Amino acid sequence: MGPARRPWPGPRADPRLSIGDTDLSRRTGRRCVSGRLAQFNPPLADAPAEWQPGWNISPGQQLLILRRNQRQLECVRVLWKLTPGWMRELDKAPFSVRAELLLDKPQFSQPLAQRRCLLPVDGYYLWQQRGSRKQPWYLRRQNGGLAIAGLWERYQLEDGQYWDSCALISVPAKGLAQQLGTRMPATLNSGEQAIWLAQATAVSALQPLLLNAASQVELMHPVHPAMSNPQLQGPTCCAPSGRSLKL
């Protein structure tokens, strides 16, 4: 029997404020994911039965990832802030990693080689600077969800318990996202997902895979600025507040 899983104790500071220059401080899993995870290849193991999808998931909260477990994918609930076992200042844990830096720091190069994952979502939010304020936008596919490339880690405790965590990977903005800012999450198509998760994929091929991947976003629309409050939940978070833009 393996070690027991333990919930993360929580940050000492609000990680929502630590968005840096990526401006990727919120993502959403708008519907229950169980119905559409079957599209992933290799086959997917069971998703957590107790999972409750969120409309407005912030760094420091829990989300679902897909990772390889032998010849299957498993869907597990993890913390959205990458906390390796050696980290002591947990409130400084990153929630987003630039693809350009993956090979430059051991903090990222080791999970890149051994612990890659996908973050299955219906869509994500980006903020557009408009003078002194920021306008949130919701980005998604026309039909179906998105798969965001990520890394996962395990924080092992002395008593044998642990928690798992993740960070999404960001790339220079492409497609519709270029109208909002300079960065976006790295989204992969089905073929790229298989390469990303395959144990046989050379580490040297992973960074070009991310940087060359086309954006999978096909549609975006503005949403009400009130959703910038991470306490706000429900379908109003991603409801259009203006005209949608399509590719």
N, C-alpha and C positions, 0 to 999 in steps of 0.2 A: 504493500500500500504506500503510495507516494505521500509527500508532505502536504499538510493542510493548507488550503488557500486562505489568506487573510486580507480583509479589505484594507486599502490604503488609508492611513490615518488622516489624510487631508493636508492641504498646504497651509503654511503660516501666513501667506499673503495671497491676495487674489490674483491668480495667474492670468485672468482675463485682461489685465492691464499690461501684461508683459508680451505684447504682440510684436515688438520689434518693427522691422521694416517689411515683414512679410504681409502684414495686414490680413492674416488668416486666423481670426479669433473665434470663429463659430462654424459649426457644421451641423447637419441635421440628418437623422434617420427617420423620415416622416411617416413611413408605414411599417408595419410588422415585416421584418425581412424574410421570415421563414419561407414564404411562397416563391420568392424569386432567387434564392440562393442555389436552387437546383441547376441554374444555368452555368455554374462554374465547373471547370474540368481541371483536375480529376474530381470524382464525386465528393460531395460534401457530407460530413458527419452531422449529427443532430445539432441544431442550435439550442442555446439555453432556454429551457421552457419558461423560466421566470422573467425573461427579458421584456422590458417595457420600452417601446420605441420613444424617442424624444423628438420634439419639433425644433429644439433650440439648444443643442448640446455644446457646452463650453469646455475649454481645457480645465482639467482637474476633475471632470465628471467621468462616468463610465460609458463605454461604447463597445460595439462589437468589432472584432477583427476575424479575418480568415487566415489561417496559417496551415502549413503542411504538417500532418501527423502521419508519418510513414507514407502510404500510398493514397491517403485520403486528405481532404481538407477538413479541418475542424473549425467550428465557429465558437469563439469564446468571448467572454466579457472581460474587458481590461480597463485600466486607468488611462485616460488621455493625457499623459505627460511621461516622457521617456525617463525612467528611473533605474539605471544600472545598479548592481549590487554594491558598488564602491561609493556611490553618491551619498553625501551626508546632508548637504543643503538642498533638501527635496523641493523647496519652493522655487528653486532656480532651474528645475528640470525643464528641458525644451519640449514643446508640443509640436513644433514644426522644424524640419531640417532642410536646408538648401541642398538640392541635388549636386550642386557644384562643389560642396564641401564634404561629401560623403567619404572620399578617400583621404582627406587631409587630416582627420582627427580619429584616434583610436576609439573614442566614444561612439563614433558612427561607423567606422570601417569594420569593426568586429560584428555588430549586428547585421551590417550589410552582407557580410559573408555567410552568416549562420542563421539569422533570425529575421527573415523578410516576411511581410504580411500584406494583406489588402484590407482596406476599410470600406465595406459596402454601405453606400448611402443613396438616398433618393436625390440629394442635391446638397449644395453648400452655399454659404453666404460670403460675399466680398463687400467691402466698404469703399465707396467712391468719394474722394475729397471734393466738396463743393464749397469753396470759400472757407468759412470758419466751421462748417459742419460736415459730417460724413453721412452719406446716403447709403443704406444697406441694399444690396441686390441679392436675389436668389437665382442660382445657376443650376441647370439640370439638363437631362436629355429629354427629347420629345416623348419617348416611351422607354420605360425601364430605368434602372438605376445606374449609378456610377461606381467604379472600383478605383479607389485612391491608393497609390503605393505607400507603404509604411514600413517601419521597423518596430520590433517588439523586444522587450527586455524582461528579465525576472529579478526581483529584489528578494533575496533569501535572508531570512531572519535566523537568529541563533537558536530559537526554539523549534526550528524545522518548518515554520509557516512561511508563506511567501505571498507576494502579489505580482501580477504581470501588468505591464504597461506598454504604451506605444506612442509613436510620433508619426504624423503624416510627413510626406516629402513634398516640398514645393519646387516649382520650376519657373522660369521666366514666363510671363503671361503670353498666351496665344489666343487666337480667335476672338470670341466675344469678350473674354476677360481683359484683353488689352485696352478696352475702353474704360476700365475701372481702376487699373493700377499696374504695377510692374510684376506681381507674382500671382501664382495660382497653385492649387494642389495638382500633383502629377496624377492624371487619370489615364488608365490603360484600357485598350480594347481586349477582346477575349484572347487573341493570340499573344499579346504582350503580357497579359496576366499569367499565362502558362509559363512563359519564359522567366518572368520575375520570380515565380514561386519554385521553379524547378531547381533541385539541389545540384544538378549537373551544369547549370549555367555558370560560365566563368565570371568571376567578380569583375574583371576588366570590361565585360560587356554590359554591366548593369547601369553604370552611369550614362553611357550613350543611349541605352534603351529609354531611360527616363527623359533625357534632354531632347531626344528626337521624336518622342511620342506626340501625336497630334492630340489636341484637346478633344474630349468626348462630349463637351457641353454643346448643346444645340439651341438652347433657349435660355433667356434670362429676363427677369422683370424686377422693378423696384418693389420694395416692401416697406411697411410702415416703420419709421425710426424707433418706435417703441420696442421693437424686438431686440434692440441693442441691450436691453435689460435682460440678463441671463435668467431671471426669475420668470419671465414671460414664457408660457408654454401654450400649446394648442395650435390649431390650423391657421389662426390669424397670423402667426409668425411668418409664414411664407406665402400668404395671400397677396396677390398683386395689388399695388397701390398706384399703378400707372401702366403705360403701354409696354407690352413685351417686345423684345428684340430677338430675331431669329437669324441663324446663319443662312 
